[in-house]
């Protein structure tokens, strides 16, 4: 709840935006964007998390995305463009976070 309260306190115009949620886990924070009529693509690098998110929320667009895999940037490019890329608490899980950020495709952001 604290994370969502902090996000809400920022006063960002989120209504109706397209969101790429990176590191969604089992989808506990996704409803924050859904409540604001956002179109969300949720991703996670752990196949079990992706499967559980899909099981709990079968109508969500949930994809496997491991930022440390060699094809990660190609996968990101293939997801389309987004108004918002939400990576709340993802970078500390990566062995080389700088590499993931350095190769982030600019085409993913509108």
C-alpha positions in Angstrom: 0.0 0.0 0.0 2.8 2.4 0.8 4.2 2.1 -2.8 0.8 2.9 -4.3 0.2 5.8 -1.9 3.6 7.2 -2.8 2.8 6.9 -6.5 -0.6 8.5 -6.1 1.0 11.4 -4.1 3.1 12.4 -7.1 0.0 13.8 -8.9 0.9 12.4 -12.3 -1.6 12.4 -15.1 -2.0 8.6 -15.5 -5.6 8.3 -16.6 -6.0 6.4 -19.9 -2.3 6.0 -20.5 -0.5 3.0 -21.9 1.7 1.4 -19.3 4.5 -1.2 -19.6 4.9 -2.7 -16.1 8.4 -4.2 -15.9 8.8 -6.7 -13.0 5.1 -7.0 -12.2 5.6 -10.1 -10.1 2.2 -11.7 -9.6 0.4 -8.4 -10.4 -0.2 -6.8 -7.0 0.4 -3.3 -8.2 -1.2 -3.5 -11.6 -4.7 -2.6 -10.4 -3.4 0.9 -9.5 -3.2 1.6 -13.3 -6.3 -0.4 -14.2 -8.3 1.7 -11.8 -7.2 4.7 -13.8 -8.3 3.1 -17.1 -4.8 2.5 -18.3 -3.9 -0.1 -20.9 -1.3 -2.3 -19.2 1.2 -4.8 -20.4 2.6 -6.6 -17.4 6.0 -8.4 -17.6 8.2 -10.4 -15.3 11.4 -12.4 -15.6 10.2 -15.3 -13.6 7.9 -17.8 -15.4 6.2 -18.8 -12.2 5.2 -15.2 -11.5 3.9 -14.8 -15.0 1.8 -18.0 -14.8 0.4 -16.9 -11.4 -0.4 -13.4 -12.6 -2.3 -15.0 -15.6 -4.1 -17.5 -13.3 -5.3 -14.7 -11.0 -6.1 -12.3 -13.7 -6.8 -14.1 -17.0 -7.9 -11.0 -18.8 -4.5 -9.2 -18.3 -1.9 -8.9 -20.9 1.0 -10.6 -19.1 4.4 -11.5 -20.8 7.6 -13.1 -19.8 10.5 -10.6 -20.0 13.9 -11.4 -18.5 15.9 -8.2 -18.7 19.2 -10.1 -18.4 18.5 -12.5 -21.3 20.2 -11.8 -24.6 16.9 -11.2 -26.4 15.4 -8.9 -23.8 15.8 -5.7 -25.8 14.3 -7.4 -28.9 11.4 -8.5 -26.8 10.9 -5.0 -25.4 10.9 -3.5 -28.9 8.3 -6.0 -29.9 5.9 -5.0 -27.2 5.2 -1.6 -28.8 5.3 2.0 -27.4 4.1 3.2 -24.1 3.3 6.4 -22.4 4.7 5.1 -19.1 7.3 2.5 -18.2 6.8 1.4 -14.6 9.8 -0.4 -13.1 9.2 -0.1 -9.4 11.8 -2.1 -7.5 13.3 -4.0 -10.5 16.9 -2.8 -10.9 18.2 -4.2 -7.6 17.3 -7.7 -8.8 19.6 -7.4 -11.9 23.2 -8.4 -11.8 24.1 -5.6 -14.3 21.4 -2.9 -14.0 23.4 -0.4 -15.9 23.6 -2.7 -18.9 19.8 -3.1 -18.9 19.3 0.7 -18.8 22.0 1.4 -21.4 20.4 -0.8 -24.0 16.8 0.2 -23.3 15.2 0.8 -26.7 14.1 4.5 -27.0 11.4 3.3 -29.4 9.5 1.8 -26.3 8.6 5.3 -25.0 6.3 7.7 -26.7 
